[in-house]
Amino acid sequence: MTSTLPPTEDDPYQIQSKFEILRVLRAIEKGGLLLHMEANQGNDRIVTTILDIDLDNNVVVIDTANKEEKTRNLLQSEHTHFETSVDKIKVTFQGPTPEVVSYEGQPALAIPIPESIRRLQRREFFRVNVPVSEPAMVILRLNNESKSFLLHDISGGGLSLVDESQTLAEVIGTHKTESLLELPQAGSFVVALQVARTETQQLPNGKQIQRLGCTFIDLSASTQMAIQHYISRLERQQIAKQRGHG
């Protein structure tokens, strides 16, 4: 049983040390922490727990779904995603199709011990400015019209956008489902946003614009990872520029 998802070398939140990976997995197991499992591109989700870490067979044994149909769906998924929180730090890892095993006389599922895990501390929500030379955009559906707004900054938890026409003040606190987020070199993603706050900014030419802070609502694991990769790339660009290499 081998993992089909190799580690991503440029992920700053990734841990590849086998010792550290086992330490985190054992903390999840011993703490009885709930493990959120996604399969079939997020269409199937269950909450499970780690039953055992079997070093002899190099697998993590997890509990099955409480419904046979759910378990069957999990067994048909090419990839699986797991997420939990350890000491208030978000932990995620990937796996291939699970296998059915027996644990203490009961059916269970097993995946290979992951080659890497991602541990997202508070830095996940560090905001990075979007360069004007490489603009990113959000397209919102307002009054049956699609309107585009430039991003000012973005983090793993949300973004702020520039409302030059000051048309968004009335949407504070509302959910804007199926907003389209367009990130250069990363792709386009359908996301749900909640507009949380607004502030007025005066430009050097005297013009006033609004900046709106938005939070992401229930991001899928794949979109979350893509956004984090985009943020990491911007951070590397900014560091290179500060060092005189950009």
Secondary structure, DSSP 8 states (H G I E B T S, - for coil): ---S----TT-TTEE--HHHHHHHHHHHHHTT--EEEEETTTTEEEEE-EEEEETTTTEEEE---SSHHHHHHHHT-SEEEEEEEETTEEEEEEEES-EEEEETTEEEEEEE--S-EEEE-GGGG--EE--TTS--EEEEEETTEEEEEEEEEE-SSEEEEEETT---GGGTT-EEEEEEEEETTTEEEEEEEEEEEEEEEE-TTS-EEEEEEEEEES--HHHHHHHHHHHHHHHHHHHHHHTT--
